[in-house]
């Protein structure tokens, strides 16, 4: 395969290095000569390209994943054929697999493991919502990027629940270390099978070991069919009973006793993440990022010092000032009166406005999930930063389905330089919509949310007419800040943004 290095597929993708290979395909790091970016190319091996079943399975992967759009799924960019060899183009993730991470660490910190599991479950939920079952969930098929985000990849044996499979009953597809009992027996496979495999992945992240070992794959597969997954606390006593119960339920041999769907498992994982983070008393960047996405009813379980460190610091500082003020008052009251001299209070940290530009290079409506050439009224985006509350940028109008099934639309702004912004203020005449604030240093891709590397820094349900967002950038400077609208206001069919103001 190395002879292909340096060649260019379809006159566009130059193969630069081999990332990995399997029986059906080889994955390369390639350079997109048209858009000047790195991508990952999965190229079907020539010796199997003539096999009609393998060829259809390969093409099916492209079709299945191309319709999936989620921050925790590796995004398909393109597909094609070169000299009768089909290939799929994916976003390039410069990081490591979750399996590599486990091998390097032995076992992961408990909150970190749960945070990864939440992200993987959300990715599977997005796939299952479109009736796509992965069927090969394992750490090797989860990539961890440099920001610590988990992204599910390799839907090579995925299939929709509506189509007939290409394999006869009794043939097992998937990795037996993580295979569900029904898949090991060649029975019908559903989303519950993926959740079983995810339960095994969570066990491995927490213990650094697989639950079953055998002399061969058949022996391991039969253990999945007959033996319960060992209690995770036997190897990791500090795991909470609530988290151990998630693994136990996800990997139950009886389908009726397992999680019925992704939503049930995600809810328990989110609660477990709040609990485990509370017990740990600290959280790294990745855990914090996932905590920021927890539903409002779960987030209060996480200590304020982790959810909002600045607020916790402010409360602590206020307590110190109150105590100091009380001491001063006592001292003054016990003297014959205040002595001469000046005294005054300290001043708090002042927010400084960031000068925003209104050119289309730095203030833009954003609609990456559009079907067709929908611009979200981009020509009026500058009205959101013109300093005039009587003018506004508005989204397109939506009827019936909220945002036409898209995860969001929005508008991004920036100053002339990257800045560690601390607050973003929104003024609107259509209060009540939900929004998330994202930040990035990557020039936003108009049609690819994932490739833009947006990082969540704040969120608010039911945005007020004048709404400040306290931004959690941890001091990092960002060039672009995105107001990402995820729901319309109650009874409304559009969102108007009169002004966006950024403060450092």
C-alpha positions as CSV (number, residue, x, y, z in Angstrom):
1,X,0.0,0.0,0.0
2,X,2.9,2.3,0.6
3,X,3.3,2.7,-3.2
4,X,0.2,4.9,-3.2
5,X,1.8,7.5,-1.0
6,X,2.2,10.7,-2.9
7,X,-0.5,9.9,-5.4
8,X,-3.6,12.1,-5.8
9,X,-7.1,10.7,-5.9
10,X,-9.5,12.3,-8.4
11,X,-7.1,15.1,-9.0
12,X,-7.7,16.5,-5.5
13,X,-6.7,14.4,-2.5
14,X,-2.9,13.7,-2.1
15,X,-2.1,10.7,0.0
16,X,0.6,11.6,2.5
17,X,0.8,8.9,5.1
18,X,-1.0,5.7,6.2
19,X,-3.0,5.9,9.4
20,X,-4.3,2.3,9.6
21,X,-5.5,-0.6,7.6
22,X,-7.9,-3.5,7.7
23,X,-9.0,-6.3,5.4
24,X,-11.4,-4.2,3.4
25,X,-9.7,-0.7,3.4
26,X,-6.8,1.4,4.3
27,X,-7.0,4.8,5.9
28,X,-4.6,7.6,4.8
29,X,-3.9,11.1,6.0
30,X,-4.3,13.2,2.8
31,X,-4.2,16.8,1.8
32,X,-7.2,18.4,0.1
33,X,-5.5,20.4,-2.7
34,X,-8.7,22.3,-3.4
35,X,-9.6,23.5,0.1
36,X,-6.0,23.4,1.4
37,X,-6.7,21.2,4.5
38,X,-5.9,17.8,5.8
39,X,-8.5,15.1,5.6
40,X,-8.7,11.3,6.3
41,X,-9.3,9.0,3.3
42,X,-10.6,5.5,3.6
43,X,-9.7,3.8,0.4
44,X,-11.0,0.3,-0.4
45,X,-8.3,-2.3,-1.0
46,X,-8.0,-3.3,-4.6
47,X,-8.2,-7.0,-3.8
48,X,-11.7,-6.7,-2.4
49,X,-13.0,-4.0,-4.7
50,X,-14.4,-6.7,-7.0
51,X,-16.4,-8.4,-4.3
52,X,-20.0,-7.0,-4.8
53,X,-21.0,-7.6,-1.1
54,X,-17.9,-5.8,0.2
55,X,-18.3,-3.0,-2.3
56,X,-21.9,-2.5,-1.3
57,X,-21.0,-2.5,2.4
58,X,-18.3,0.1,1.8
59,X,-20.8,2.3,-0.2
60,X,-23.4,1.8,2.5
61,X,-21.0,3.2,5.1
62,X,-20.7,6.4,3.1
63,X,-24.4,6.7,2.8
64,X,-25.1,5.9,6.4
65,X,-22.6,8.4,7.9
66,X,-23.1,11.1,5.3
67,X,-26.5,11.8,6.8
68,X,-25.3,12.0,10.3
69,X,-24.4,15.4,11.7
70,X,-23.2,15.5,15.3
71,X,-20.3,17.1,17.1
72,X,-19.3,13.6,18.4
73,X,-19.4,11.8,15.1
74,X,-16.5,12.0,12.6
75,X,-18.0,13.9,9.7
76,X,-18.0,12.6,6.1
77,X,-16.9,15.3,3.7
78,X,-16.9,13.6,0.3
79,X,-16.9,10.2,-1.4
80,X,-15.8,9.1,-4.9
81,X,-14.0,6.5,-6.9
82,X,-10.5,6.5,-8.5
83,X,-9.6,3.9,-11.0
84,X,-12.6,1.8,-9.9
85,X,-11.5,2.0,-6.2
86,X,-14.1,3.7,-4.0
87,X,-13.0,6.0,-1.2
88,X,-14.6,8.0,1.6
89,X,-13.3,11.4,2.8
90,X,-13.6,12.2,6.5
91,X,-12.6,15.2,8.6
92,X,-9.1,14.6,9.9
93,X,-8.8,14.2,13.7
94,X,-5.3,14.9,14.9
95,X,-5.4,12.9,18.1
96,X,-5.5,9.4,19.4
97,X,-8.0,6.6,19.7
98,X,-9.7,5.9,23.0
99,X,-8.0,2.5,23.0
100,X,-4.6,4.3,22.8
101,X,-5.7,6.5,25.7
102,X,-6.6,3.5,27.8
103,X,-3.4,1.7,27.0
104,X,-1.4,4.8,27.9
105,X,-3.3,5.6,31.2
106,X,-4.1,2.0,32.3
107,X,-7.5,3.3,33.5
108,X,-9.1,6.7,33.3
109,X,-10.1,9.1,36.0
110,X,-13.8,8.3,36.8
111,X,-15.3,11.6,35.7
112,X,-13.2,11.6,32.5
113,X,-14.5,8.1,31.7
114,X,-18.1,9.0,32.3
115,X,-17.7,12.2,30.2
116,X,-16.4,10.3,27.3
117,X,-19.2,7.8,27.7
118,X,-21.8,10.6,27.6
119,X,-20.3,11.9,24.4
120,X,-20.2,8.5,22.8
121,X,-23.8,7.8,23.9
122,X,-25.0,11.1,22.4
123,X,-23.3,10.2,19.1
124,X,-25.0,6.8,19.1
125,X,-28.3,8.5,19.9
126,X,-27.9,10.7,16.8
127,X,-27.2,7.7,14.7
128,X,-30.1,5.7,16.2
129,X,-32.4,8.6,15.6
130,X,-31.8,8.1,11.9
131,X,-32.2,4.3,12.3
132,X,-28.5,3.6,11.8
133,X,-27.0,1.0,14.1
134,X,-23.1,1.1,14.4
135,X,-22.7,-2.6,15.3
136,X,-19.0,-2.2,16.2
137,X,-18.7,0.1,19.1
138,X,-15.3,-0.2,20.7
139,X,-12.5,2.2,21.9
140,X,-10.6,1.7,18.6
141,X,-13.5,3.4,16.9
142,X,-13.6,6.4,19.1
143,X,-11.1,9.2,18.3
144,X,-10.0,11.8,21.0
145,X,-9.1,15.1,19.4
146,X,-6.6,17.6,20.9
147,X,-9.4,19.4,22.8
148,X,-10.3,16.1,24.5
149,X,-13.6,15.6,22.6
150,X,-14.7,12.0,21.8
151,X,-15.8,11.4,18.2
152,X,-17.2,8.1,17.0
153,X,-16.0,6.8,13.7
154,X,-15.9,3.7,11.5
155,X,-19.5,2.8,10.6
156,X,-18.1,0.2,8.2
157,X,-20.5,-2.5,9.2
158,X,-23.4,-0.1,10.2
159,X,-26.8,-0.7,8.7
160,X,-30.2,0.9,8.8
161,X,-33.0,-0.9,10.6
162,X,-35.1,-0.7,7.4
163,X,-32.7,-2.5,5.0
164,X,-31.9,-6.1,4.6
165,X,-28.5,-7.1,5.9
166,X,-25.7,-8.4,3.6
167,X,-24.9,-11.2,6.0
168,X,-26.8,-14.4,6.7
169,X,-28.1,-15.2,10.2
170,X,-25.3,-16.8,12.3
171,X,-22.5,-14.7,10.9
172,X,-21.1,-12.4,13.6
173,X,-19.9,-8.9,12.5
174,X,-18.2,-6.8,15.1
175,X,-15.4,-7.2,17.7
176,X,-16.1,-10.1,20.1
177,X,-14.5,-8.2,23.1
178,X,-17.5,-5.8,23.0
179,X,-20.1,-7.8,21.1
180,X,-23.7,-8.0,22.5
181,X,-25.2,-11.5,23.2
182,X,-27.7,-11.2,20.4
183,X,-25.0,-10.2,17.9
184,X,-22.8,-13.0,19.0
185,X,-25.7,-15.4,18.3
186,X,-26.3,-13.9,14.9
187,X,-29.7,-12.6,16.0
188,X,-31.4,-9.2,15.1
189,X,-29.3,-6.2,16.2
190,X,-30.8,-2.9,17.3
191,X,-29.6,0.2,19.1
192,X,-29.7,-1.7,22.4
193,X,-26.8,-3.8,21.0
194,X,-24.7,-0.6,20.6
195,X,-25.5,0.4,24.2
196,X,-24.4,-3.0,25.4
197,X,-21.1,-2.5,23.7
198,X,-20.8,1.0,25.2
199,X,-21.3,-0.5,28.7
200,X,-18.3,-2.8,28.0
201,X,-16.3,0.2,26.8
202,X,-17.2,2.1,30.0
203,X,-16.1,-0.9,32.1
204,X,-12.7,-0.9,30.3
205,X,-12.2,2.8,30.7
206,X,-12.8,2.5,34.5
207,X,-10.7,-0.7,35.0
208,X,-8.2,-0.7,32.2
209,X,-9.2,-4.3,31.5
210,X,-11.8,-6.1,29.4
211,X,-14.5,-8.0,31.3
212,X,-13.9,-11.3,29.5
213,X,-10.8,-13.3,28.4
214,X,-10.6,-16.5,26.4
215,X,-8.4,-18.7,24.3
216,X,-10.2,-17.5,21.2
217,X,-12.9,-15.2,19.9
218,X,-15.6,-17.8,20.2
219,X,-14.8,-18.4,23.9
220,X,-15.1,-14.7,24.5
221,X,-18.3,-14.3,22.5
222,X,-19.9,-17.1,24.5
223,X,-19.0,-15.4,27.8
224,X,-20.9,-12.4,26.5
225,X,-23.9,-14.7,25.9
226,X,-23.8,-16.6,29.2
227,X,-21.9,-14.7,31.9
228,X,-22.7,-11.4,33.5
229,X,-20.1,-8.6,33.2
230,X,-18.1,-8.6,36.5
231,X,-18.9,-5.9,39.1
232,X,-16.7,-3.0,38.2
233,X,-16.2,-2.1,41.9
234,X,-14.2,-5.4,42.4
235,X,-11.4,-3.7,40.4
236,X,-12.3,-0.1,41.1
237,X,-13.9,0.2,44.6
238,X,-14.2,4.0,44.4
239,X,-16.8,3.8,41.6
240,X,-20.2,4.8,42.9
241,X,-23.0,2.4,43.1
242,X,-25.0,4.6,40.7
243,X,-22.3,4.3,38.0
244,X,-21.8,0.6,38.6
245,X,-25.6,0.2,38.0
246,X,-25.3,1.9,34.6
247,X,-22.8,-0.7,33.5
248,X,-24.9,-3.5,35.0
249,X,-28.1,-2.4,33.2
250,X,-26.4,-1.6,29.9
251,X,-24.9,-5.1,29.7
252,X,-27.8,-7.2,31.0
253,X,-28.2,-10.4,29.0
254,X,-32.0,-9.8,28.7
255,X,-33.0,-7.1,26.3
256,X,-36.0,-6.3,28.4
257,X,-33.8,-5.4,31.3
258,X,-31.4,-3.2,29.4
259,X,-31.8,0.5,28.6
260,X,-34.7,0.8,26.1
261,X,-33.0,3.6,24.2
262,X,-30.1,6.1,24.3
263,X,-32.1,8.8,26.1
264,X,-32.5,6.5,29.2
265,X,-28.8,5.7,29.3
266,X,-27.7,9.2,28.7
267,X,-29.9,10.5,31.5
268,X,-28.3,8.0,34.0
269,X,-24.8,8.8,32.7
270,X,-25.3,12.6,33.1
271,X,-26.5,12.0,36.6
272,X,-23.5,9.8,37.3
273,X,-21.2,12.4,35.8
274,X,-22.6,15.1,38.2
275,X,-22.2,12.7,41.1
276,X,-18.7,11.5,40.3
277,X,-17.5,15.0,39.7
278,X,-18.9,16.1,43.0
279,X,-17.1,13.2,44.7
280,X,-13.8,14.0,43.0
281,X,-14.1,17.7,43.8
282,X,-12.4,18.7,40.6
283,X,-12.7,18.4,36.8
284,X,-10.4,18.8,33.9
285,X,-11.2,20.7,30.7
286,X,-13.0,17.9,28.9
287,X,-15.1,16.9,31.9
288,X,-16.0,20.6,32.4
289,X,-17.0,20.9,28.8
290,X,-19.4,18.0,29.1
291,X,-20.7,19.4,32.4
292,X,-21.6,22.6,30.7
293,X,-23.9,20.7,28.4
294,X,-25.8,18.9,31.2
295,X,-29.5,19.6,31.5
296,X,-30.5,22.3,34.0
297,X,-32.0,19.8,36.5
298,X,-28.6,17.9,36.6
299,X,-26.1,20.7,36.7
300,X,-26.9,21.9,40.3
301,X,-25.5,18.6,41.5
302,X,-22.0,19.7,40.4
303,X,-20.2,21.9,42.9
304,X,-20.3,25.6,42.0
305,X,-16.5,25.7,42.1
306,X,-16.5,23.4,39.1
307,X,-19.6,24.6,37.2
308,X,-18.7,28.3,37.6
309,X,-15.3,28.8,39.1
310,X,-15.4,32.6,38.7
311,X,-18.7,32.7,40.5
312,X,-17.4,30.5,43.3
313,X,-14.3,32.8,43.6
314,X,-16.5,35.8,43.7
315,X,-18.6,34.3,46.5
316,X,-15.5,33.4,48.4
317,X,-14.1,36.9,47.9
318,X,-17.4,38.5,49.0
319,X,-17.4,36.3,52.1
320,X,-13.8,37.5,52.9
321,X,-14.9,41.2,52.4
322,X,-18.0,40.8,54.6
323,X,-15.9,39.3,57.4
324,X,-13.2,42.0,57.0
325,X,-15.9,44.6,57.1
326,X,-17.4,43.1,60.2
327,X,-14.0,43.2,61.9
328,X,-13.5,46.8,60.9
329,X,-16.9,47.7,62.3
330,X,-16.2,46.0,65.6
331,X,-12.8,47.8,65.9
332,X,-14.4,51.2,65.1
333,X,-17.2,50.6,67.5
334,X,-14.9,49.7,70.4
335,X,-12.8,52.9,69.9
336,X,-13.9,56.4,70.9
337,X,-14.6,57.2,67.3
338,X,-12.9,56.9,63.9
339,X,-9.4,58.3,63.7
340,X,-8.6,60.9,61.2
341,X,-7.6,60.0,57.6
342,X,-9.1,58.8,54.4
343,X,-10.6,55.5,53.7
344,X,-12.4,54.0,50.8
345,X,-13.6,50.7,49.2
346,X,-11.7,48.7,46.5
347,X,-12.9,48.5,43.0
348,X,-14.0,45.3,41.2
349,X,-12.8,44.1,37.8
350,X,-14.3,46.2,35.0
351,X,-15.6,44.7,31.8
352,X,-14.0,46.3,28.7
353,X,-16.0,46.4,25.5
354,X,-14.5,44.7,22.5
355,X,-14.7,46.6,19.3
356,X,-16.6,44.3,16.9
357,X,-16.2,44.6,13.1
358,X,-19.2,44.4,10.7
359,X,-17.5,43.0,7.6
360,X,-18.6,39.6,6.2
361,X,-15.2,38.2,7.1
362,X,-15.9,38.5,10.9
363,X,-19.6,38.9,11.3
364,X,-21.8,36.4,9.6
365,X,-25.1,34.6,9.8
366,X,-24.3,30.9,10.3
367,X,-26.4,28.0,8.9
368,X,-24.1,25.0,8.4
369,X,-27.0,22.4,8.5
370,X,-29.0,24.1,5.7
371,X,-30.6,22.1,3.0
372,X,-29.9,24.2,-0.1
373,X,-28.6,27.8,-0.4
374,X,-30.1,29.2,2.8
375,X,-28.2,32.3,4.0
376,X,-30.1,33.1,7.2
377,X,-30.3,36.7,6.0
378,X,-26.5,37.1,6.0
379,X,-26.7,40.5,4.3
380,X,-28.2,42.0,7.5
381,X,-25.8,40.3,9.9
382,X,-24.0,43.7,10.5
383,X,-27.1,45.1,12.0
384,X,-26.5,43.0,15.1
385,X,-23.2,44.9,15.7
386,X,-24.1,48.4,14.5
387,X,-24.7,49.9,18.0
388,X,-28.3,50.6,17.1
389,X,-31.0,48.7,19.1
390,X,-33.7,49.7,16.6
391,X,-32.1,47.6,13.8
392,X,-31.7,43.8,14.0
393,X,-30.5,40.7,12.2
394,X,-33.2,38.0,12.1
395,X,-33.2,34.3,11.3
396,X,-35.3,32.9,8.5
397,X,-38.9,32.1,9.4
398,X,-39.8,28.6,10.4
399,X,-43.2,26.9,10.5
400,X,-44.3,23.7,12.1
401,X,-41.1,21.8,12.9
402,X,-38.8,23.8,15.2
403,X,-35.9,25.1,13.0
404,X,-36.9,22.5,10.4
405,X,-35.1,19.7,12.3
406,X,-31.7,21.4,12.4
407,X,-29.7,21.4,15.6
408,X,-29.4,25.2,15.4
409,X,-28.7,28.4,13.4
410,X,-26.9,31.5,14.5
411,X,-24.6,34.4,14.0
412,X,-20.9,34.8,14.8
413,X,-18.9,37.9,15.6
414,X,-15.3,38.8,16.3
415,X,-13.0,41.7,17.1
416,X,-9.9,42.5,15.1
417,X,-7.8,40.2,17.3
418,X,-8.3,37.1,19.4
419,X,-9.5,38.0,22.8
420,X,-10.2,36.1,26.1
421,X,-13.8,37.5,26.3
422,X,-15.5,37.3,29.7
423,X,-19.1,38.3,28.7
424,X,-21.3,38.4,25.7
425,X,-24.5,40.6,25.8
426,X,-27.5,39.9,23.6
427,X,-30.4,42.2,23.1
428,X,-33.5,40.8,21.4
429,X,-37.2,41.6,20.8
430,X,-38.0,37.8,20.6
431,X,-37.0,36.7,24.1
432,X,-37.5,33.0,25.1
433,X,-35.3,31.2,22.7
434,X,-32.5,28.8,23.9
435,X,-28.9,29.5,22.9
436,X,-25.4,28.3,23.4
437,X,-22.3,30.5,23.0
438,X,-19.4,28.8,21.1
439,X,-15.9,30.1,20.4
440,X,-13.2,29.1,18.0
441,X,-9.9,30.3,16.4
442,X,-10.6,28.4,13.2
443,X,-12.1,30.4,10.4
444,X,-15.8,29.3,10.5
445,X,-16.7,26.8,7.8
446,X,-20.0,27.9,6.3
447,X,-21.2,24.3,5.7
448,X,-19.4,22.3,8.4
449,X,-20.0,23.0,12.1
450,X,-17.6,20.2,13.2
451,X,-14.7,21.3,11.1
452,X,-15.0,24.8,12.6
453,X,-13.8,23.5,16.0
454,X,-16.5,25.4,18.0
455,X,-16.0,25.1,21.7
456,X,-19.0,25.7,24.1
457,X,-18.3,28.5,26.5
458,X,-21.8,29.4,27.8
459,X,-25.5,28.5,27.4
460,X,-28.9,29.9,28.4
461,X,-32.4,28.5,28.2
462,X,-35.1,31.1,27.6
463,X,-32.9,34.1,26.7
464,X,-34.1,37.4,28.2
465,X,-34.7,40.6,26.3
466,X,-31.3,41.8,27.6
467,X,-29.3,38.7,28.3
468,X,-25.7,38.7,29.5
469,X,-23.7,35.4,29.0
470,X,-20.8,34.8,31.4
471,X,-18.2,33.1,29.2
472,X,-16.0,30.3,30.4
473,X,-12.9,30.6,28.2
474,X,-10.4,29.8,31.1
475,X,-8.4,32.7,29.9
476,X,-7.9,31.4,26.3
477,X,-8.1,33.9,23.5
478,X,-10.6,33.2,20.7
479,X,-11.1,35.0,17.4
480,X,-14.8,34.1,16.8
481,X,-17.8,34.0,19.1
482,X,-21.0,32.3,17.9
483,X,-24.5,32.9,19.2
484,X,-26.0,29.5,18.4
485,X,-29.8,29.4,18.6
486,X,-31.2,25.9,19.4
487,X,-34.9,26.6,19.8
488,X,-37.3,29.3,18.7
489,X,-39.2,31.4,21.3
490,X,-42.5,29.9,22.4
491,X,-45.1,30.6,19.7
492,X,-42.5,32.4,17.5
493,X,-41.2,31.5,14.1
494,X,-38.1,33.6,14.0
495,X,-35.4,35.1,16.3
496,X,-34.3,38.8,16.1
497,X,-31.0,39.9,17.5
498,X,-30.9,43.7,17.9
499,X,-27.4,43.8,19.3
500,X,-24.5,41.6,20.3
501,X,-21.8,43.1,22.5
502,X,-18.6,41.4,23.6
503,X,-16.6,42.3,26.7
504,X,-13.2,41.3,28.0
